[in-house]
Amino acid sequence: MSEEKEIILTKEGLQKLETELEYLKSVRREEVAERIKQAIAFGDISENSEYEDAKNEQAFIEGRIMTLEKTLKNSRLMEETDIRTDVVSLGSKVTLKEVKSGREVNLLLVSSVESKLKDGKISDESPVGRAILGKKVKSTVEVEAPAGIIKYKIMRVEK
């Protein structure tokens, strides 16, 4: 069996995953079990769409619980010392300037399980994340996008 990839999480990301796992185990499992019980009470389950929906939801919840447990088992809490300011690393707050437009973007580089673009959190596995990881301030990187190659200059790297 292959070695699982270590997932480095911020404190906020770790708490979010633990909270979701606890909610699924303590609340959602009970709710779905109750739905299944009620659907069975309606009689013939072979033609009972409510029963099918509940069983599908139960399978989804159990799958998500397994995924979260695996993620947490393979995770490590990001330490302040893991975050560098000389080069872009996981946990770095990065200011990028799009070379062509001059538009600046502020991002936080996180692991893929924590990424949320609308909150400015990008994955180290995304095209931009891969391009800037390990690069120094004032470096220019090229990112292949559907619209073509976009060039960014790294303006700042902070904790």
C-alpha positions, 0 to 999 in steps of 0.5 A: 500500500502506498504511503499517504500524502501528508496534509498540512492544515492551518489551525482554522482549517483543522477546526473546520474539518473536525467540526464538520466530522463531529456534526456528520457523526452526531447529527446527520447520521441520526437524521438519516437513520430516522428518515430510513426508519420512517420510510420503512414504516411506509411499507414496500421499500422496493418502490419507495423513493423516500427510502432510496433517497435516504439510503443514498444520503446515508451513503454520501454521509458515510463516504464524507465521514471516511474522507474526513477521517482519512484527511485528519489522520494524514494531517499535521497542524501548520506551525508558525515556523513552517511559514516562510517569508523569504519564499512562498510556502504553505501558509504564506500571504502573497500579493501578486501583481498581474503584469499585463493589467497591473491588478494586484491580488492577495492570496493565502496559499493553503493545502487543497482541502482548505482552498476556497477561492472566494475567500482568497485561499488558493491550493498549493496544487492549483496552477497559480499555487504550483507556479508561486510555491518556492518562489521569491519576492520580485520573481515573475511566474507564468501560469497557464490559464484557459485564456492563455498564459498569465504572468504574475510578479510576486510583490510581497510574501508575509506570514 
